[in-house]
Amino acid sequence: MDIQKIISDVVAKLKADDSLLESFQKNPTKVLEKLVGVDLPDDKIDPIIKGIKAKLNLDDLAEKAEGIMGALGGLFKK
């Protein structure tokens, strides 16, 4: 099982569907198992959920940073 691929695939699906993302935030285990199509034991699914949450937060943070940098870049134009 390629955990990084699962995380990337799930993150892409969650970003594309706001209602799915909302469901994931409420019940990540149920949504992940539905998306992956496998009922995984907690010791296997918890690290995947943590990876997905971290990736979502990092991606959101990167988008915010790009927006801030773009705004700051406008300050230095002549």
Residue frames as qw, qx, qy, qz and C-alpha x, y, z in Angstrom:
[[0.000, 0.891, 0.454, 0.000, 0.00, 0.00, 0.00],
 [0.422, 0.276, 0.002, 0.864, 1.52, 3.33, -1.10],
 [0.219, -0.687, -0.531, 0.445, 0.46, 5.65, 1.71],
 [0.129, -0.413, 0.124, 0.893, 1.78, 8.79, 0.03],
 [0.089, -0.146, -0.687, -0.706, -0.26, 8.05, -3.09],
 [0.232, -0.600, -0.765, 0.008, -3.38, 7.44, -1.00],
 [0.218, -0.623, -0.297, 0.690, -2.83, 10.74, 0.81],
 [0.054, -0.238, 0.364, 0.899, -2.29, 12.66, -2.44],
 [0.143, -0.309, -0.791, -0.508, -5.34, 11.10, -4.10],
 [0.253, -0.658, -0.682, 0.193, -7.60, 11.75, -1.11],
 [0.189, -0.524, -0.111, 0.823, -6.37, 15.34, -0.71],
 [0.021, 0.029, -0.536, -0.843, -7.13, 16.00, -4.38],
 [0.234, -0.476, -0.795, -0.294, -10.64, 14.58, -3.99],
 [0.288, -0.650, -0.534, 0.458, -11.28, 16.57, -0.82],
 [0.142, -0.392, 0.088, 0.905, -10.11, 19.83, -2.39],
 [0.095, -0.104, -0.652, -0.745, -12.39, 19.26, -5.37],
 [0.441, -0.505, -0.652, -0.353, -15.52, 18.68, -3.28],
 [0.126, -0.453, 0.369, -0.802, -16.38, 21.05, -0.41],
 [0.795, -0.331, 0.010, -0.509, -19.14, 18.82, 0.96],
 [0.915, 0.044, -0.363, 0.167, -16.77, 15.84, 1.00],
 [0.360, 0.392, -0.454, 0.715, -14.16, 17.95, 2.79],
 [0.449, -0.448, 0.223, -0.740, -16.76, 18.98, 5.36],
 [0.940, -0.185, -0.158, -0.240, -17.70, 15.33, 5.87],
 [0.752, 0.231, -0.447, 0.426, -14.02, 14.42, 6.26],
 [0.038, 0.471, -0.417, 0.777, -13.61, 17.08, 8.93],
 [0.686, -0.359, 0.151, -0.614, -16.56, 15.63, 10.86],
 [0.903, -0.174, 0.378, -0.111, -15.73, 11.93, 10.44],
 [0.194, 0.710, -0.610, -0.294, -12.36, 11.36, 8.76],
 [0.353, -0.195, 0.915, 0.016, -12.26, 7.60, 9.30],
 [0.595, 0.464, 0.615, -0.227, -15.61, 6.95, 7.62],
 [0.463, 0.826, -0.078, -0.311, -14.86, 9.24, 4.66],
 [0.005, -0.643, 0.735, 0.216, -11.36, 7.84, 4.15],
 [0.449, -0.014, 0.893, -0.023, -12.57, 4.25, 4.23],
 [0.596, 0.640, 0.409, -0.263, -15.30, 5.16, 1.72],
 [0.343, 0.842, -0.301, -0.287, -12.83, 6.87, -0.63],
 [0.061, -0.528, 0.839, 0.117, -10.23, 4.11, -0.38],
 [0.807, 0.066, -0.377, -0.449, -12.80, 1.33, -0.46],
 [0.644, 0.065, -0.714, 0.266, -11.13, -0.60, 2.33],
 [0.623, -0.742, -0.059, -0.241, -11.96, -1.00, 6.01],
 [0.532, 0.453, -0.533, 0.477, -8.58, -0.46, 7.64],
 [0.637, -0.501, -0.478, 0.340, -7.59, -1.04, 11.27],
 [0.192, -0.976, -0.089, 0.042, -7.14, 2.10, 13.38],
 [0.583, -0.580, 0.320, 0.471, -3.37, 1.65, 13.62],
 [0.509, 0.178, 0.552, 0.636, -3.19, 1.82, 9.80],
 [0.147, 0.774, 0.486, 0.377, -5.78, 4.51, 9.16],
 [0.346, -0.875, -0.164, 0.297, -4.73, 7.04, 11.83],
 [0.452, -0.409, 0.322, 0.724, -1.36, 7.86, 10.22],
 [0.273, 0.391, 0.618, 0.626, -3.08, 8.30, 6.84],
 [0.121, -0.880, -0.450, -0.093, -5.64, 10.69, 8.37],
 [0.428, -0.749, 0.034, 0.505, -2.85, 12.66, 10.04],
 [0.444, -0.089, 0.497, 0.740, -1.00, 12.84, 6.71],
 [0.140, 0.634, 0.605, 0.461, -4.11, 14.08, 4.90],
 [0.250, -0.914, -0.294, 0.122, -4.82, 16.73, 7.53],
 [0.478, -0.564, 0.217, 0.637, -1.19, 17.89, 7.44],
 [0.369, 0.165, 0.580, 0.708, -1.21, 18.06, 3.63],
 [0.013, 0.799, 0.534, 0.275, -4.46, 20.02, 3.61],
 [0.353, -0.878, -0.112, 0.302, -3.08, 22.48, 6.16],
 [0.499, -0.354, 0.374, 0.697, 0.25, 22.82, 4.34],
 [0.300, 0.409, 0.606, 0.613, -1.46, 23.40, 1.01],
 [0.114, -0.898, -0.413, -0.101, -3.79, 26.00, 2.54],
 [0.461, -0.747, 0.062, 0.476, -0.83, 27.67, 4.22],
 [0.483, -0.065, 0.486, 0.725, 1.12, 27.72, 0.93],
 [0.162, 0.665, 0.561, 0.466, -1.82, 29.34, -0.88],
 [0.275, -0.926, -0.234, 0.114, -2.13, 31.99, 1.83],
 [0.534, -0.528, 0.244, 0.614, 1.61, 32.65, 1.69],
 [0.409, 0.267, 0.543, 0.683, 1.47, 33.09, -2.10],
 [0.016, -0.844, -0.458, -0.278, -1.34, 35.61, -1.69],
 [0.426, -0.847, -0.042, 0.314, 0.56, 37.51, 0.96],
 [0.551, -0.268, 0.390, 0.687, 3.75, 37.52, -1.10],
 [0.300, 0.530, 0.550, 0.571, 1.82, 38.76, -4.12],
 [0.172, -0.932, -0.308, -0.086, 0.34, 41.58, -2.08],
 [0.523, -0.706, 0.140, 0.456, 3.72, 42.49, -0.64],
 [0.569, 0.089, 0.468, 0.671, 5.29, 42.40, -4.09],
 [0.169, 0.792, 0.439, 0.389, 2.93, 45.18, -5.15],
 [0.376, -0.886, -0.102, 0.250, 4.38, 47.42, -2.47],
 [0.519, -0.503, 0.365, 0.587, 7.77, 47.52, -4.15],
 [0.518, 0.483, 0.523, 0.475, 6.70, 48.27, -7.72],
 [0.155, -0.356, 0.015, 0.922, 7.41, 51.71, -9.10]]
